[in-house]
Amino acid sequence: MKSKQEMLNAIKYVGYTILAIGISIFLYGFFISDYSTLTGIGIGTVMGAVFIFLMGIFFVATEEMQEKTDKGIRIVR
């Protein structure tokens, strides 16, 4: 259980860091800079942060489900 909690914390910190960087790039590109490419890079970075977070949660949930399927009695119908 401790390793899953550490994995979730790592995913959370990495996801939030990349999300903050992406939001700051987006806001800089949208309001301050005249280059529209920075806005696109910011949007892509935010989408990447969400993707990393969701994939990390999926991997932790998959690992937990695999550990729980070995326990108990299998019922065959």
C-alpha positions in Angstrom: 0.0 0.0 0.0 2.9 2.4 0.8 4.3 2.0 -2.7 1.0 2.8 -4.3 0.7 5.9 -2.1 4.2 7.0 -3.1 3.4 6.4 -6.8 0.2 8.5 -6.5 2.1 11.3 -4.8 4.8 11.2 -7.5 2.1 11.3 -10.2 0.4 14.2 -8.4 3.5 16.3 -8.1 4.7 15.7 -11.6 1.2 16.4 -13.0 0.7 19.6 -11.0 4.1 20.9 -11.9 3.6 20.3 -15.7 0.1 21.7 -15.4 1.4 24.9 -13.7 4.1 25.3 -16.4 1.5 24.8 -19.2 -0.9 27.3 -17.7 1.8 29.9 -17.3 3.0 29.3 -20.9 -0.5 29.6 -22.1 -1.2 32.8 -20.2 2.1 34.3 -21.3 1.4 33.5 -24.9 -2.2 34.6 -24.8 -1.9 37.9 -22.9 1.7 39.1 -23.0 3.4 37.7 -26.1 2.4 38.5 -29.7 3.3 35.0 -30.8 0.4 32.6 -31.1 2.7 29.6 -31.1 3.3 30.0 -27.3 -0.5 29.7 -26.8 -0.5 26.4 -28.7 2.5 25.1 -26.7 0.8 26.0 -23.5 -2.4 24.2 -24.5 -0.3 21.2 -25.5 1.6 21.2 -22.2 -1.7 21.3 -20.2 -3.1 18.4 -22.3 0.1 16.5 -21.7 -0.1 17.0 -18.0 -3.7 15.7 -17.9 -2.6 12.7 -20.0 0.3 11.9 -17.7 -2.0 12.2 -14.6 -4.7 10.0 -16.1 -2.2 7.3 -17.3 -0.6 7.3 -13.9 -3.9 6.8 -12.1 -4.8 4.1 -14.6 -1.5 2.2 -14.0 -2.0 2.4 -10.2 -5.6 1.1 -10.5 -4.5 -1.7 -12.8 -1.7 -2.7 -10.5 -4.1 -2.8 -7.5 -6.7 -4.8 -9.5 -4.1 -7.4 -10.5 -3.0 -7.8 -6.9 -6.6 -8.3 -5.7 -7.5 -11.0 -8.3 -5.0 -13.5 -6.8 -6.8 -13.5 -3.5 -10.0 -15.4 -2.7 -11.7 -18.3 -4.2 -12.5 -18.4 -7.9 -16.1 -19.2 -8.7 -16.6 -21.1 -11.9 -20.1 -21.2 -13.3 
